[in-house]
Amino acid sequence: MTATTPQATELGKRGRLIRGDIQGLRAIAVASVVLYHAGVPFLNGGYVGVDIFFVISGFLITSHLWDRLRLTGKIGFADFYAKRARRILPASFVVVIATIIASLIFIPPQQFSGMFIAAAATLLYVPNMLFAAQGSDYLADTAPSPFQQYWSLGVEEQFYLLWPLALVLAYILTKRHPKRLVFVIAALVVISFVACVALTEWRQPIAFYTLPARAWELGVGALAALVIHRLSLSPLVSALMGWIGLAGLVLSLFLLNETTVFPGFAAALPVVATALVILAGGRDPDAGAGKILGYRPMQFIGLISYSIYLVHWPLLTIPRLATLSDEGLPLWAGLLLAGLAVPLGWLLFRFIEQPLRNPPFLTAKRPRRTLVGVLVVTLVLVTAIGGAFAVNLSRPLSSAQSIAASEPSLNPSGTSFVPSNVQPALRDALEDNASVYGTACHLTEIQTHFEPCAFGNTSSDFTVVVFGDSHAAQWFPALQQIAEDRNIRFESYSKSRCPSATIDKTYQNLPYAACDEWRDAVIDHILSSNVDMVILSNFTSSAGEKTQFVDQSRPTEEVWAEGITTTLKRLSTVPDVVVMEDTPHQLKSPLDCLSMNLDSALNCATPVDEAINEAIVDAETAATREGGGRYVSLNDYFCDSEVCPVLLGNVIVYRDKHHITKTFSLAMRGALESALFPVSSP
């Protein structure tokens, strides 16, 4: 294959040069994202393809706006927005509709409501805000939305909405002085970058998904557009700059990974590298690195990159959601679906994106026709989604049979169907959570403050403390009831992802200092108080995930046991320290699985040997004995000799893969009380 020559580079309808190197950058961007999502090994930083797109968009949009501003002194907002709408919305709308239909056919009914909400947010141009509010982890999400790829489109749409006005205001404030304008835009880029770094440290999902933290990436492209014609680069310097930029992109793809704190400082590498390639091509788009970027296959992929990007995500995600798999698709399946995204992307480009970009029935009229048409289509689709959402809420998520309520029992048999009197209702089970959440007694990952939290008879001379992560919080409903019934003082201290075992963990790929600080504060409080019993309850299944530990050189059960021993020694003056065996861990999302197996609920049960990590249980048991504690297990109430069901009697046991529902916690009150107070009561 030969590179596209400057003379052969495509021209737009109005004579605007479509640079071959930028089309090549688009090809790299979309290929890296698609292959990353397909699970290609070693391409760990493929997600930076979105950052490449951001820089390109900032460059092209600002080039267009700046040309009009310089030549006419104005932008023509209506015309600009109409062109943007015709460029991006038709293909977007088609994929939204197709994704809804495919989701209704294949994904678990339990996820329909969330799917409709994400679809509506996409049509209203705020999907990124929704995912930021939900705290979605793009790099590690095990149950992603089929609309999650639209987050980047949301960022760009919001940028397109605000940037023309911001550019005009900056142009006026700088008294139409180009150099001053560059400094103003550079200042905005710096402010956004600082915000990005700060938000990445504080609330990574906000930094990842929202425009204020991502605007600097588009702003770097904007700066390139403002300075590119002022640069006077020799052929050698230009070529060197292009090759350095291309090398930076390659490094980004292979050096960054899911453990990288992103976006933050790390995003600067692909962003600056993309800008270098764009600036290098200002003199000759087909020289240097442009020779590679100009190959015809890359030009073809770059041309249809937007459509490929839209279709690839539901192709890869919906099968994964349908199989309830956290592991992702097999590589062969991922590659097959990724390959299918190319012909589907071409069809979308050929019959939707390209024809509706400049249709005569719209371009021959004022921009108002396009904008009104977009508004009407949006309202119709959002209204239809709202109606479908309401219908979905009215559909029963249970079988027609009921079952008598019963108390938890040893070696239980799971219920084989979802009864009509199921508790909590399947739709409500995800939110059937302990009331301690949202109080100062349970802290999020970033919170460090500590304050005493007491329940039951707060003046009692017998005090019980539960201490641990969210798996301590899940026992709060039962423990609070026990405290009230037995007239004792009950204190609850829990923090997300922070065990009471003294272990150095990580959070967002950094040392989890907030956990260490909080754990020390709780232990100091216990030692300075007249506490009679401390219950240590933690998510020990996470001990099998080495990436959560700072020390990854030793077997995880060894690290975990050492952490338990250390905490027990620190609490050696407490008369009774109880270490609770963790609850079984389900392999499939229980609620999703039940919604797909209303008449065959036992299909959702997990084998005992996979639900319980025996190596960690053995290590924890030995550590508890060595540290002078008392080991308590209630798992015989969760499992029989073979499986751990997700539905016992008419009660849903789990609200997710490893947290029990508030309803089941309360049902276990008697069993828990007998285990904690086997002989005498306080």
Sequence and secondary structure as in RCSB ss.txt:
>XXXX:A:sequence
MTATTPQATELGKRGRLIRGDIQGLRAIAVASVVLYHAGVPFLNGGYVGVDIFFVISGFLITSHLWDRLRLTGKI
GFADFYAKRARRILPASFVVVIATIIASLIFIPPQQFSGMFIAAAATLLYVPNMLFAAQGSDYLADTAPSPFQQY
WSLGVEEQFYLLWPLALVLAYILTKRHPKRLVFVIAALVVISFVACVALTEWRQPIAFYTLPARAWELGVGALAA
LVIHRLSLSPLVSALMGWIGLAGLVLSLFLLNETTVFPGFAAALPVVATALVILAGGRDPDAGAGKILGYRPMQF
IGLISYSIYLVHWPLLTIPRLATLSDEGLPLWAGLLLAGLAVPLGWLLFRFIEQPLRNPPFLTAKRPRRTLVGVL
VVTLVLVTAIGGAFAVNLSRPLSSAQSIAASEPSLNPSGTSFVPSNVQPALRDALEDNASVYGTACHLTEIQTHF
EPCAFGNTSSDFTVVVFGDSHAAQWFPALQQIAEDRNIRFESYSKSRCPSATIDKTYQNLPYAACDEWRDAVIDH
ILSSNVDMVILSNFTSSAGEKTQFVDQSRPTEEVWAEGITTTLKRLSTVPDVVVMEDTPHQLKSPLDCLSMNLDS
ALNCATPVDEAINEAIVDAETAATREGGGRYVSLNDYFCDSEVCPVLLGNVIVYRDKHHITKTFSLAMRGALESA
LFPVSSP
>XXXX:A:secstr
  B  GGGS B TTS B  HHHHHHHHHHHHHHHHHHTT TT TTGGGHHHHHHHHHHHHHHHHHHHHHHHHS  
 HHHHHHHHHHHHHHHHHHHHHHHHHHHHHHS GGGHHHHHHHHHHHHTT HHHHHHHHT  TTT SS  TTTTH
HHHHHHHHHHHHHHHHHHHHHHHTTT HHHHHHHHHHHHHHHHHHHHHHHHH HHHHHH HHHHHHHHHHHHHHH
HHGGG    HHHHHHHHHHHHHHHHHHHHH  TTS TTTGGGHHHHHHHHHHHHHTTT TTSTTHHHHTBHHHHH
HHHTHHHHHHHHHHHHHHHHHHTT SS   HHHHHHHHHHHHHHHHHHIIIIITTTTS HHHHTS HHHHHHHHH
HHHHHHHHHHHHHHHHHHHS  S S         SS    SS  TT BS TTTGGG   TTTTSTTEE TT    
   EEE TT S EEEEEESHHHHTTHHHHHHHHHHHT EEEEEEETT  SS   BEETTEE HHHHHHHHHHHHH
HHTTT SEEEEE  GGGGG GGGBS  SS HHHHHHHHHHHHHHHTTTSSEEEEE      SS HHHHHHH TT 
GGGG EEHHHHS HHHHHHHHHHHHHTT EEE  GGGT  SSEE SEETTEE BSSSS B HHHHHHTHHHHHHH
HSSS   
